[in-house]
Amino acid sequence: MFYPCSIQPQHRNGKLKLQSKPIAPSRKLHQPCALVIRCDHPQNADLPRYYSKKEKKPFPVPIVELRRAARERFKKSRGQPKKPVPPPKNGLIVKSLVPLAYDVFNERITLINNLKKLLKVVKVHACRYCNEIHVGPIGHPFKSCRGHRASIRKGLHEWTYATVEDVFVPVDSYHLYDRLGKRIRHDERFSIPRLPAVVELCIQAGVDLPEFPTKRRRKPIIRIGKSEFVDADESELPDPVPEPPLKPILTEIPDTEIVAPRDEEETIQLAEETLEAWEQMRRGAKKLMRMYPVRVCGYCPEVHVGPSGHKAQNCGAHKHQQRNGQHGWQSAVLDDLIPPRYVWHVPDVNGPPLQRELRSFYGQAPAVVEICVQAGADVPDQYKPTMRLDIGIPTSLREAEMVV
């Protein structure tokens, strides 16, 4: 005999628990059952907050929390013998992270090569006057331009063709021959080479590039003060033998040798590979940043890979005259090292273009993700909340006004 039951939803800690209770009394064979649905990603999420150039970036960890953690460490270490300093603070590299550094370096090269091929299939537009880009057949109609003479154009963009540098934003930093050496002075800012910050992070983590030599210690340093140290004597050790790279190092393909995908199947496969390289590079760089510190200026996008920032007085952000052009260094996050460059998500590439009046219904995604999705790749779960895939888009302005 069938007894009707009532379903009562319960929300606890991000879980939706559905518990059915029979309305009529039943025997012991019919026990209430519970169904738990876990959702690790919210249904809809807002984009990261946009900070004005007049604002300072917030610290990843508040100063109050840092001071509280420092006091706790001091209390625990009181009366305890000093522990040896682990790598990489003692001058040695973390050997377990060397393969990961090679993977991040190769994934970056793979990402750049694949983006050059996808740009021949997927149309990407860049504004002539500002740094905004759009992925789609035509540029979006939103009045969000803040470039030169934007008031005359009433905020409208003037679209041109985009390049790989517009999609995958290059973030450069100074190359350090000695990661624990003296800080770069202001008069040395033109004599020290600059290279992509991700590449510099991989070099400090163990990747050997002949064109960018770096000092590899084989013995831990000897501390003689809080900020002073001397290198250990390595004369009794045998001469280092040059070893081949742990993994083969990929190289960028010249623009003249780029070949577009031949068919739709190859395009989808290339998009999936590009999206996987993007995720692997960001995931690996985040692990490297936990051991090898990266600094960012709180006022401008300048990034420095090393324990402390450089002394070059080249900060041109808001009120830099009061700081004499010096940077306000703080701990960097992953988006400072690899900017995602958010763009508007086009729900249907073959459908009608985006409408200015329906702007609040559209979502956004990183430019690399949007290119891969339009090329045929599946949308990753972590980007679905900001893309707003489950929101119904009105067909007209009158329908949008009726939305509650």
C-alpha positions as CSV (number, residue, x, y, z in Angstrom):
1,M,0.0,0.0,0.0
2,F,1.4,3.5,-0.9
3,Y,1.3,6.3,1.6
4,P,1.9,9.9,0.4
5,C,4.9,11.7,2.0
6,S,5.9,15.3,2.4
7,I,9.4,16.6,1.5
8,Q,10.9,19.2,3.8
9,P,14.1,20.9,2.6
10,Q,16.7,21.9,5.1
11,H,19.8,24.1,4.4
12,R,22.9,23.5,6.5
13,N,26.5,24.6,5.7
14,G,26.0,24.8,2.0
15,K,24.1,21.5,1.8
16,L,20.5,20.9,0.7
17,K,19.0,18.1,2.7
18,L,15.7,16.7,1.5
19,Q,14.0,14.6,4.1
20,S,10.8,12.7,3.3
21,K,8.3,12.0,6.1
22,P,5.2,9.8,5.5
23,I,1.9,11.5,6.2
24,A,0.1,8.3,7.2
25,P,1.6,6.0,9.8
26,S,3.7,3.2,8.3
27,R,5.3,0.0,9.4
28,K,9.0,-0.3,10.4
29,L,9.9,-1.3,6.9
30,H,9.1,2.2,5.7
31,Q,11.7,4.5,7.4
32,P,12.2,8.2,6.5
33,C,15.0,8.6,4.0
34,A,17.3,11.6,3.6
35,L,18.9,12.8,0.3
36,V,21.8,15.2,0.6
37,I,22.8,17.3,-2.4
38,R,26.2,19.0,-2.1
39,C,27.0,22.1,-4.1
40,D,30.6,23.3,-3.8
41,H,30.0,26.3,-6.1
42,P,27.3,28.9,-5.6
43,Q,24.6,29.3,-8.2
44,N,25.5,32.8,-9.1
45,A,28.5,34.8,-7.9
46,D,29.7,38.4,-8.4
47,L,32.9,39.2,-10.1
48,P,36.0,40.3,-8.1
49,R,35.6,43.8,-6.9
50,Y,37.1,46.5,-9.2
51,Y,39.5,48.8,-7.3
52,S,40.0,52.3,-8.4
53,K,43.5,53.5,-9.2
54,K,43.2,55.9,-6.2
55,E,42.6,52.9,-3.8
56,K,45.3,50.7,-2.3
57,K,44.8,46.9,-2.7
58,P,43.8,45.1,0.4
59,F,46.2,42.8,2.1
60,P,45.5,39.0,1.4
61,V,45.7,38.5,5.2
62,P,44.7,41.5,7.4
63,I,47.5,43.1,9.4
64,V,45.7,42.2,12.7
65,E,45.8,38.5,11.8
66,L,49.5,38.6,10.8
67,R,50.4,40.2,14.2
68,R,48.3,37.7,16.1
69,A,49.9,34.8,14.3
70,A,53.4,36.3,15.0
71,R,52.7,36.6,18.7
72,E,51.5,33.0,18.8
73,R,54.7,31.8,17.1
74,F,56.8,33.8,19.5
75,K,55.0,32.3,22.5
76,K,55.4,28.8,21.2
77,S,59.1,29.3,20.4
78,R,60.0,30.8,23.8
79,G,62.4,28.5,25.6
80,Q,62.6,26.1,22.7
81,P,65.8,25.3,20.8
82,K,66.0,27.0,17.4
83,K,65.1,24.7,14.5
84,P,67.1,24.6,11.3
85,V,65.7,26.9,8.6
86,P,64.0,24.8,5.9
87,P,64.4,25.5,2.1
88,P,64.0,27.8,0.3
89,K,64.8,30.2,3.1
90,N,68.2,28.6,3.7
91,G,69.3,29.2,0.1
92,L,68.5,25.7,-1.3
93,I,65.7,24.9,-3.6
94,V,62.8,22.6,-2.7
95,K,63.6,19.5,-4.8
96,S,60.1,18.1,-4.6
97,L,58.8,21.2,-6.5
98,V,61.3,21.1,-9.3
99,P,59.2,18.9,-11.6
100,L,56.2,21.1,-10.9
101,A,58.2,24.2,-11.9
102,Y,59.0,22.5,-15.3
103,D,55.4,21.7,-15.7
104,V,54.3,25.2,-15.1
105,F,56.9,26.5,-17.5
106,N,55.8,24.1,-20.3
107,E,52.1,24.7,-19.6
108,R,52.6,28.4,-20.1
109,I,54.3,27.8,-23.5
110,T,51.5,25.4,-24.5
111,L,48.9,28.0,-23.6
112,I,50.5,30.7,-25.7
113,N,51.0,28.4,-28.7
114,N,47.4,27.2,-28.5
115,L,46.0,30.7,-28.1
116,K,47.7,31.8,-31.3
117,K,45.9,29.0,-33.1
118,L,42.5,29.6,-31.6
119,L,42.7,33.3,-32.4
120,K,42.5,32.3,-36.1
121,V,39.2,30.6,-35.4
122,V,37.6,32.6,-32.6
123,K,37.2,36.3,-33.1
124,V,38.6,38.5,-30.3
125,H,38.3,42.3,-30.4
126,A,40.3,44.9,-28.5
127,C,39.5,48.5,-27.8
128,R,41.9,51.0,-29.5
129,Y,41.9,53.4,-26.5
130,C,41.6,51.2,-23.4
131,N,42.6,47.7,-22.3
132,E,39.2,46.1,-22.6
133,I,38.6,43.1,-24.9
134,H,35.6,41.2,-26.1
135,V,35.3,37.6,-27.4
136,G,32.6,37.3,-30.0
137,P,31.7,38.0,-33.6
138,I,31.2,41.7,-33.0
139,G,32.2,44.0,-30.1
140,H,29.8,44.6,-27.2
141,P,27.8,47.9,-27.2
142,F,28.4,48.8,-23.5
143,K,29.6,52.3,-22.8
144,S,32.5,51.3,-20.5
145,C,35.5,52.9,-22.3
146,R,37.8,55.0,-20.0
147,G,40.5,55.6,-22.6
148,H,41.6,58.7,-24.4
149,R,38.8,61.1,-25.3
150,A,36.2,58.7,-24.0
151,S,33.8,61.5,-23.2
152,I,33.6,62.6,-26.9
153,R,32.7,59.0,-27.9
154,K,30.3,58.8,-24.9
155,G,32.1,55.8,-23.5
156,L,31.8,53.7,-26.7
157,H,34.7,51.4,-27.6
158,E,36.4,51.4,-31.0
159,W,37.2,47.8,-31.7
160,T,40.2,46.4,-33.5
161,Y,41.8,42.9,-33.7
162,A,43.3,41.5,-30.5
163,T,46.6,39.7,-30.0
164,V,47.8,37.0,-27.6
165,E,49.2,39.8,-25.3
166,D,45.6,41.2,-25.0
167,V,44.2,37.8,-23.9
168,F,47.1,36.5,-21.8
169,V,48.3,39.7,-20.0
170,P,52.1,39.8,-19.7
171,V,53.4,40.6,-16.2
172,D,57.1,41.1,-16.1
173,S,59.5,41.2,-13.2
174,Y,63.3,41.6,-12.6
175,H,65.5,38.6,-12.9
176,L,67.4,37.8,-9.7
177,Y,70.8,36.1,-10.1
178,D,70.8,35.5,-6.3
179,R,67.4,35.1,-4.7
180,L,68.8,36.0,-1.3
181,G,71.2,38.7,-2.5
182,K,70.9,42.4,-2.0
183,R,67.8,44.3,-3.2
184,I,67.9,45.9,-6.6
185,R,68.8,49.6,-6.3
186,H,67.2,52.4,-8.2
187,D,70.3,53.0,-10.4
188,E,70.3,49.3,-11.4
189,R,66.8,49.3,-12.9
190,F,68.0,49.4,-16.5
191,S,70.9,47.0,-16.2
192,I,69.0,44.0,-14.9
193,P,66.9,42.0,-17.4
194,R,63.2,41.7,-17.1
195,L,61.2,38.6,-18.0
196,P,57.7,37.2,-17.4
197,A,57.0,36.8,-13.7
198,V,55.8,33.2,-14.1
199,V,59.1,32.3,-15.8
200,E,61.1,34.0,-13.0
201,L,59.1,32.0,-10.5
202,C,59.9,28.8,-12.3
203,I,63.6,29.7,-12.5
204,Q,63.8,30.3,-8.8
205,A,62.0,27.0,-8.2
206,G,64.5,25.0,-10.2
207,V,64.2,25.5,-13.9
208,D,67.6,26.1,-15.5
209,L,67.7,28.4,-18.6
210,P,71.1,29.2,-20.1
211,E,70.0,32.7,-21.1
212,F,69.0,33.5,-17.5
213,P,71.7,32.1,-15.1
214,T,71.0,31.9,-11.4
215,K,73.0,31.0,-8.3
216,R,72.4,27.4,-7.1
217,R,73.7,26.8,-3.6
218,R,74.6,23.2,-2.5
219,K,74.9,24.0,1.2
220,P,72.6,26.0,3.4
221,I,73.6,29.6,4.2
222,I,75.0,30.6,7.7
223,R,73.0,33.3,9.4
224,I,75.1,35.8,11.3
225,G,72.3,38.3,12.0
226,K,68.7,38.9,11.3
227,S,69.3,40.1,7.8
228,E,73.0,39.1,7.3
229,F,74.4,35.7,6.2
230,V,77.4,34.2,4.6
231,D,77.6,31.3,2.1
232,A,78.9,28.0,3.4
233,D,82.2,26.7,2.2
234,E,81.7,24.5,-0.8
235,S,85.4,24.0,-1.8
236,E,85.5,20.4,-0.5
237,L,82.5,19.5,-2.7
238,P,83.2,18.2,-6.2
239,D,82.8,20.6,-9.1
240,P,79.2,20.7,-10.3
241,V,78.5,18.7,-13.4
242,P,76.1,20.3,-15.9
243,E,73.0,18.1,-16.0
244,P,70.4,18.0,-18.8
245,P,67.0,19.5,-18.0
246,L,64.8,17.3,-15.8
247,K,62.1,17.6,-18.5
248,P,62.2,18.8,-22.1
249,I,61.6,22.5,-22.3
250,L,59.1,23.7,-24.9
251,T,59.5,26.8,-27.1
252,E,57.1,29.3,-28.5
253,I,56.0,28.9,-32.1
254,P,56.7,32.0,-34.3
255,D,53.6,33.8,-35.6
256,T,54.6,33.0,-39.2
257,E,54.4,29.2,-38.5
258,I,51.0,29.2,-36.8
259,V,48.5,26.9,-38.5
260,A,44.8,27.2,-37.8
261,P,42.8,24.0,-36.9
262,R,41.5,22.2,-40.0
263,D,38.0,21.1,-38.8
264,E,35.6,21.4,-35.9
265,E,36.8,18.3,-34.1
266,E,40.4,19.6,-34.1
267,T,39.2,22.9,-32.8
268,I,37.3,21.3,-29.9
269,Q,40.3,19.2,-29.0
270,L,42.6,22.3,-29.1
271,A,40.2,24.2,-26.9
272,E,40.1,21.4,-24.3
273,E,43.9,21.2,-24.3
274,T,44.2,25.0,-23.9
275,L,41.8,25.1,-21.0
276,E,43.7,22.2,-19.3
277,A,46.9,24.1,-19.8
278,W,45.4,27.2,-18.2
279,E,44.1,25.4,-15.2
280,Q,47.4,23.4,-14.7
281,M,49.5,26.6,-15.0
282,R,47.4,28.5,-12.4
283,R,47.2,25.5,-10.1
284,G,50.9,24.9,-10.2
285,A,51.9,28.5,-9.8
286,K,49.7,28.8,-6.7
287,K,51.6,25.8,-5.2
288,L,54.9,27.5,-6.0
289,M,53.8,30.8,-4.5
290,R,53.3,29.0,-1.1
291,M,57.0,28.3,-0.9
292,Y,58.6,31.0,-3.0
293,P,57.3,34.5,-2.0
294,V,56.0,36.9,-4.6
295,R,55.4,40.6,-3.9
296,V,53.1,43.1,-5.6
297,C,52.8,46.8,-5.2
298,G,49.6,47.9,-3.4
299,Y,49.2,50.9,-5.7
300,C,50.3,49.6,-9.2
301,P,50.5,46.2,-11.0
302,E,54.3,45.9,-10.5
303,V,55.3,42.3,-9.4
304,H,58.5,41.1,-7.9
305,V,59.5,37.5,-7.4
306,G,61.6,37.3,-4.3
307,P,61.6,37.6,-0.5
308,S,61.4,41.4,-0.6
309,G,60.6,43.9,-3.3
310,H,63.1,46.0,-5.2
311,K,64.1,49.6,-4.5
312,A,63.5,51.0,-8.0
313,Q,61.4,54.2,-7.7
314,N,59.3,53.7,-10.8
315,C,55.8,53.6,-9.3
316,G,53.5,56.0,-11.1
317,A,50.3,55.3,-9.3
318,H,48.1,57.8,-7.4
319,K,50.1,60.1,-5.2
320,H,53.4,58.5,-6.0
321,Q,55.1,61.8,-5.3
322,Q,54.4,61.4,-1.6
323,R,56.3,58.1,-1.7
324,N,59.1,59.4,-4.0
325,G,58.0,56.7,-6.5
326,Q,58.7,53.8,-4.2
327,H,56.4,50.8,-4.3
328,G,54.2,49.7,-1.4
329,W,55.1,46.0,-1.4
330,Q,52.8,43.4,0.0
331,S,52.1,39.7,-0.5
332,A,50.8,38.8,-3.9
333,V,47.9,36.6,-4.8
334,L,47.5,34.4,-7.9
335,D,45.5,37.0,-9.8
336,D,48.4,39.4,-9.4
337,L,50.8,37.0,-11.0
338,I,48.4,35.7,-13.7
339,P,45.6,38.2,-14.3
340,P,42.5,36.5,-15.5
341,R,41.2,39.4,-17.7
342,Y,37.4,39.0,-17.4
343,V,35.3,39.5,-20.5
344,W,31.5,39.4,-21.2
345,H,30.1,35.9,-21.8
346,V,28.2,35.5,-25.0
347,P,25.3,33.1,-24.4
348,D,24.8,32.2,-28.1
349,V,27.5,33.0,-30.6
350,N,25.2,32.4,-33.5
351,G,22.3,34.2,-31.9
352,P,21.5,38.0,-31.5
353,P,24.4,40.2,-30.2
354,L,24.5,41.5,-26.7
355,Q,22.1,44.3,-25.9
356,R,23.0,47.4,-23.9
357,E,19.7,47.4,-21.9
358,L,20.2,43.7,-20.8
359,R,23.6,44.2,-19.3
360,S,22.6,43.1,-15.8
361,F,21.6,39.6,-17.2
362,Y,24.9,38.8,-18.8
363,G,27.8,37.0,-17.0
364,Q,31.6,37.2,-17.3
365,A,34.5,34.8,-17.5
366,P,38.3,35.0,-18.0
367,A,39.2,35.7,-21.6
368,V,41.0,32.3,-22.0
369,V,38.0,30.4,-20.7
370,E,35.6,32.3,-22.9
371,I,37.7,31.6,-26.0
372,C,37.9,27.9,-25.2
373,V,34.1,27.8,-24.5
374,Q,33.2,29.4,-27.8
375,A,35.6,27.0,-29.5
376,G,33.7,24.0,-28.2
377,A,35.2,23.2,-24.8
378,D,33.0,22.4,-21.8
379,V,32.5,25.1,-19.1
380,P,34.5,24.3,-15.9
381,D,32.4,24.2,-12.8
382,Q,34.4,26.9,-11.0
383,Y,33.5,29.5,-13.7
384,K,29.8,28.7,-14.0
385,P,28.7,31.0,-11.1
386,T,30.2,34.2,-12.7
387,M,29.0,33.2,-16.2
388,R,25.4,33.1,-15.0
389,L,24.5,30.2,-17.3
390,D,21.2,29.4,-15.4
391,I,19.7,32.9,-15.8
392,G,17.1,33.4,-18.4
393,I,17.8,36.3,-20.7
394,P,14.8,38.4,-21.8
395,T,14.2,38.8,-25.5
396,S,13.2,42.4,-25.3
397,L,13.4,45.4,-23.0
398,R,9.7,45.2,-22.2
399,E,10.2,41.7,-20.9
400,A,13.2,42.7,-18.9
401,E,11.1,45.4,-17.1
402,M,8.6,42.8,-16.0
403,V,11.3,40.7,-14.2
404,V,10.9,40.9,-10.4
